[in-house]
């Protein structure tokens, strides 16, 4: 890893991952929220990136742009795939072109939804894709657009992210624990819960090194079902996990199909010499210790 400082621009800085990226990066990083920058505006993106590059041109260090902005409403994308495409594919292309023009590395975050979700072993970074939802299709298009515009860019797929900012499954379970005596949670979808702070730490390590551009996977290690995760949240709350019962996806149909299996292999991450993230259960415990008040709402 280079000892040179990292000059970073975080796009989507007001969100779950973006806020943690700023925390990990420290005061030298600049963050742009949705109010600061419309990432679907190509000229605006070029101007914002150019201004940042100009402001940091005399400073030593590697330059990186982190794209934590995205359309994340999975069911909403089924109703308006065109709008989701603009946010998840056209906007990242604007950022990749702008990053390339100023000599900065782009770290673009993608998702497990680019896969069909019908595997039984962890997906590798080069496994065949086959999204079954509008959200997955737009995110895959974003990956392709980023690498076409900037072959040295990093596309990092992750999954089941939760954190202190915004809404997520962990916060929902913590809230429902207070208001429901019992809960039914899906037990036939399997993935790797990932604390956004751990993910941010991994992305910053990636940007500080110089592995080849391309696709990587980064999640907390291990896997479980949503039912398992809900029980773990109750354990962290000091509540009885026996209050949660398993159910099937078919019992709770949603507009967008959910992957039954979305575990991502970190073999490409390890091969690049990057630090694997800790096990998901350990990360959840650490998250409640560090930002428990925010997770409890």
C-alpha positions as CSV (number, residue, x, y, z in Angstrom):
1,X,0.0,0.0,0.0
2,X,1.2,3.5,-0.9
3,X,2.2,5.8,2.0
4,X,1.2,8.8,0.0
5,X,-2.0,10.6,1.2
6,X,-5.3,9.9,-0.6
7,X,-7.1,12.9,-2.0
8,X,-10.7,11.8,-2.2
9,X,-14.0,13.0,-3.5
10,X,-17.1,11.2,-2.2
11,X,-20.2,11.5,-4.3
12,X,-23.4,10.6,-2.5
13,X,-21.8,11.7,0.7
14,X,-25.1,12.1,2.6
15,X,-26.1,8.4,2.3
16,X,-25.4,5.3,4.3
17,X,-22.1,4.4,2.7
18,X,-21.0,7.9,1.7
19,X,-21.2,9.2,5.3
20,X,-19.0,6.3,6.5
21,X,-16.5,6.9,3.6
22,X,-16.1,10.5,4.8
23,X,-15.6,9.2,8.4
24,X,-12.9,6.7,7.3
25,X,-11.2,9.2,4.9
26,X,-11.0,12.1,7.4
27,X,-11.1,15.8,7.0
28,X,-9.0,15.9,3.8
29,X,-11.8,14.3,1.8
30,X,-14.5,16.3,0.1
31,X,-18.1,15.1,0.1
32,X,-20.9,16.0,-2.3
33,X,-24.5,15.2,-1.3
34,X,-27.5,15.0,-3.6
35,X,-28.2,18.6,-2.9
36,X,-24.6,19.6,-3.9
37,X,-24.5,17.6,-7.2
38,X,-27.0,16.0,-9.6
39,X,-25.0,13.0,-10.8
40,X,-27.4,12.7,-13.8
41,X,-26.2,16.1,-15.1
42,X,-23.1,15.3,-17.2
43,X,-21.8,18.9,-17.6
44,X,-22.4,19.5,-13.9
45,X,-20.5,16.3,-13.0
46,X,-17.6,17.4,-15.2
47,X,-17.6,20.8,-13.6
48,X,-17.7,19.5,-10.0
49,X,-14.9,17.0,-10.6
50,X,-12.8,19.6,-12.5
51,X,-13.2,22.1,-9.6
52,X,-12.1,19.4,-7.1
53,X,-9.1,18.5,-9.2
54,X,-8.1,22.1,-9.5
55,X,-8.4,22.7,-5.8
56,X,-6.2,19.7,-5.0
57,X,-3.7,20.0,-7.9
58,X,-0.8,21.2,-5.8
59,X,-1.3,18.5,-3.1
60,X,0.7,15.3,-3.2
61,X,-1.1,12.0,-3.1
62,X,-3.2,9.6,-5.1
63,X,-6.6,10.9,-6.2
64,X,-9.8,8.9,-6.0
65,X,-13.5,9.5,-6.6
66,X,-15.9,7.2,-4.7
67,X,-19.4,6.9,-6.2
68,X,-21.8,6.1,-3.4
69,X,-24.8,7.6,-5.2
70,X,-27.4,5.3,-6.7
71,X,-31.1,4.5,-7.2
72,X,-31.5,1.9,-4.4
73,X,-35.3,1.5,-4.5
74,X,-35.4,-2.0,-5.8
75,X,-39.2,-2.2,-6.1
76,X,-39.5,1.3,-7.5
77,X,-37.1,0.4,-10.3
78,X,-39.7,-2.1,-11.6
79,X,-42.1,0.8,-12.0
80,X,-39.7,3.2,-13.6
81,X,-36.7,1.4,-15.0
82,X,-35.9,4.4,-17.2
83,X,-35.3,6.7,-14.3
84,X,-33.3,4.0,-12.5
85,X,-31.2,3.5,-15.6
86,X,-30.4,7.3,-15.6
87,X,-29.2,7.1,-12.0
88,X,-27.5,3.7,-12.0
89,X,-25.9,3.7,-15.5
90,X,-25.8,7.1,-17.2
91,X,-24.7,8.9,-14.0
92,X,-21.8,6.5,-13.2
93,X,-20.7,6.9,-16.9
94,X,-20.5,10.7,-16.3
95,X,-18.4,10.2,-13.2
96,X,-16.1,7.7,-15.0
97,X,-15.4,10.0,-17.9
98,X,-14.8,12.9,-15.5
99,X,-12.5,10.9,-13.3
100,X,-10.5,9.7,-16.4
101,X,-10.2,13.3,-17.5
102,X,-8.5,14.4,-14.3
103,X,-6.4,11.3,-13.7
104,X,-8.4,10.1,-10.7
105,X,-9.3,6.5,-9.9
106,X,-13.0,5.9,-9.7
107,X,-14.4,3.4,-7.1
108,X,-17.9,2.6,-8.2
109,X,-20.2,0.5,-5.9
110,X,-22.4,-2.2,-7.4
111,X,-24.6,-5.0,-6.1
112,X,-25.3,-8.7,-5.9
113,X,-28.5,-8.1,-7.9
114,X,-26.4,-8.3,-11.1
115,X,-26.6,-12.1,-10.7
116,X,-29.5,-14.4,-11.2
117,X,-29.5,-15.6,-7.6
118,X,-29.8,-19.2,-8.4
119,X,-26.3,-20.4,-7.5
120,X,-25.4,-22.7,-4.6
121,X,-21.8,-21.5,-4.2
122,X,-20.4,-18.0,-3.9
123,X,-20.3,-15.9,-7.0
124,X,-16.9,-15.0,-8.3
125,X,-16.1,-11.6,-9.8
126,X,-16.0,-13.1,-13.2
127,X,-19.1,-15.4,-12.8
128,X,-21.8,-14.9,-15.5
129,X,-24.3,-12.2,-14.7
130,X,-28.0,-12.5,-15.3
131,X,-30.1,-9.9,-13.4
132,X,-33.7,-10.7,-12.9
133,X,-34.9,-7.3,-11.8
134,X,-34.9,-3.8,-13.3
135,X,-32.7,-2.7,-10.5
136,X,-30.2,-5.4,-11.3
137,X,-30.3,-4.6,-15.0
138,X,-29.6,-0.9,-14.4
139,X,-26.7,-1.7,-12.0
140,X,-25.1,-4.1,-14.5
141,X,-25.4,-1.4,-17.2
142,X,-23.7,0.9,-14.8
143,X,-20.8,-1.5,-14.3
144,X,-20.4,-1.8,-18.0
145,X,-20.6,1.9,-18.6
146,X,-18.0,2.7,-16.0
147,X,-15.4,0.2,-17.3
148,X,-16.0,1.2,-20.9
149,X,-15.3,4.9,-20.0
150,X,-12.5,4.2,-17.6
151,X,-10.9,0.7,-17.8
152,X,-8.8,1.4,-14.8
153,X,-11.8,2.1,-12.6
154,X,-12.8,-0.2,-9.8
155,X,-16.3,-1.8,-9.7
156,X,-17.0,-3.2,-6.3
157,X,-20.0,-5.4,-5.7
158,X,-21.4,-5.7,-2.2
159,X,-24.6,-6.9,-0.6
160,X,-27.0,-6.6,2.3
161,X,-25.6,-3.3,3.5
162,X,-26.7,-1.7,6.8
163,X,-25.3,1.3,8.7
164,X,-26.0,4.3,10.9
165,X,-27.4,6.5,8.2
166,X,-30.7,6.0,6.3
167,X,-33.0,3.0,6.3
168,X,-32.0,-0.6,6.2
169,X,-33.0,-4.1,7.4
170,X,-31.1,-4.0,10.7
171,X,-32.8,-0.7,11.7
172,X,-36.2,-2.1,10.6
173,X,-35.8,-5.2,12.8
174,X,-34.7,-3.0,15.8
175,X,-37.7,-0.8,15.3
176,X,-40.2,-3.7,15.0
177,X,-38.7,-5.4,18.1
178,X,-40.3,-2.5,20.1
179,X,-43.7,-2.6,18.4
180,X,-44.3,-6.3,17.6
181,X,-44.5,-9.3,20.0
182,X,-43.6,-11.7,17.1
183,X,-42.2,-11.4,13.6
184,X,-42.1,-13.5,10.5
185,X,-38.9,-13.1,8.4
186,X,-37.9,-14.7,5.1
187,X,-35.6,-17.7,5.6
188,X,-35.0,-18.8,1.9
189,X,-32.8,-15.9,0.8
190,X,-29.1,-16.2,1.6
191,X,-26.5,-13.5,1.5
192,X,-23.7,-11.7,3.5
193,X,-24.8,-8.8,5.8
194,X,-22.3,-6.0,5.4
195,X,-21.7,-3.1,7.8
196,X,-21.3,0.1,5.7
197,X,-18.4,1.2,7.9
198,X,-16.4,-2.0,7.2
199,X,-17.2,-1.7,3.5
200,X,-16.0,1.9,3.5
201,X,-12.8,0.8,5.1
202,X,-12.3,-1.8,2.4
203,X,-13.0,0.7,-0.4
204,X,-10.5,3.2,1.0
205,X,-7.8,0.4,1.2
206,X,-8.6,-0.4,-2.4
207,X,-8.1,3.2,-3.5
208,X,-4.9,3.5,-1.6
209,X,-3.4,0.6,-3.5
210,X,-2.9,0.0,-7.2
211,X,-4.4,-3.3,-8.1
212,X,-5.6,-3.6,-11.7
213,X,-8.9,-2.0,-12.6
214,X,-11.9,-4.2,-12.9
215,X,-14.6,-6.0,-10.8
216,X,-14.1,-6.9,-7.2
217,X,-16.4,-8.3,-4.5
218,X,-16.4,-6.9,-0.9
219,X,-18.7,-8.0,1.8
220,X,-18.4,-9.1,5.4
221,X,-17.5,-12.8,5.3
222,X,-19.8,-15.7,6.0
223,X,-23.5,-15.9,5.1
224,X,-26.9,-16.3,6.5
225,X,-30.6,-15.8,5.7
226,X,-32.7,-12.7,6.6
227,X,-34.2,-14.8,9.3
228,X,-30.8,-15.5,10.8
229,X,-29.9,-11.8,10.6
230,X,-33.1,-10.8,12.3
231,X,-32.4,-13.2,15.2
232,X,-28.9,-11.8,15.5
233,X,-30.3,-8.3,15.7
234,X,-32.6,-9.3,18.5
235,X,-29.7,-10.9,20.3
236,X,-27.8,-7.6,20.1
237,X,-30.9,-5.8,21.5
238,X,-31.1,-8.2,24.4
239,X,-34.4,-9.5,23.1
240,X,-35.6,-13.1,22.7
241,X,-34.8,-14.3,19.1
242,X,-37.5,-16.9,19.6
243,X,-40.0,-14.2,18.9
244,X,-39.0,-14.5,15.2
245,X,-40.5,-17.2,13.0
246,X,-39.2,-18.2,9.6
247,X,-41.3,-17.8,6.4
248,X,-40.8,-18.2,2.7
249,X,-40.4,-15.6,0.0
250,X,-43.6,-16.8,-1.6
251,X,-45.5,-15.7,1.5
252,X,-44.3,-12.1,1.0
253,X,-44.3,-11.3,-2.7
254,X,-42.7,-8.1,-3.8
255,X,-42.8,-6.2,-7.2
256,X,-39.1,-7.0,-7.8
257,X,-37.8,-10.6,-7.5
258,X,-35.2,-11.1,-4.8
259,X,-32.1,-13.3,-5.3
260,X,-32.5,-16.6,-3.4
261,X,-28.7,-16.8,-3.2
262,X,-26.4,-13.8,-3.4
263,X,-23.3,-14.7,-1.6
264,X,-20.3,-13.1,-3.2
265,X,-16.8,-14.7,-3.2
266,X,-14.0,-12.3,-2.1
267,X,-11.3,-14.4,-4.0
268,X,-10.6,-11.5,-6.3
269,X,-10.3,-9.1,-3.3
270,X,-7.8,-11.5,-1.6
271,X,-5.9,-12.1,-4.8
272,X,-5.3,-8.3,-5.1
273,X,-3.7,-8.4,-1.6
274,X,-6.6,-6.6,0.0
275,X,-7.7,-7.3,3.6
276,X,-10.8,-9.5,3.8
277,X,-13.6,-8.0,5.8
278,X,-14.4,-9.6,9.2
279,X,-17.2,-12.2,9.7
280,X,-20.7,-10.7,9.4
281,X,-21.7,-11.7,13.0
282,X,-18.6,-10.0,14.5
283,X,-19.3,-6.9,12.4
284,X,-22.9,-6.7,13.6
285,X,-21.7,-6.9,17.2
286,X,-19.2,-4.1,16.5
287,X,-21.8,-2.0,14.8
288,X,-24.1,-2.1,17.8
289,X,-21.2,-1.3,20.0
290,X,-20.1,1.7,17.9
291,X,-23.4,3.1,16.5
292,X,-26.0,1.2,18.4
293,X,-28.1,4.3,19.2
294,X,-28.5,5.0,15.5
295,X,-29.3,1.4,14.6
296,X,-32.0,1.4,17.4
297,X,-33.5,4.5,15.9
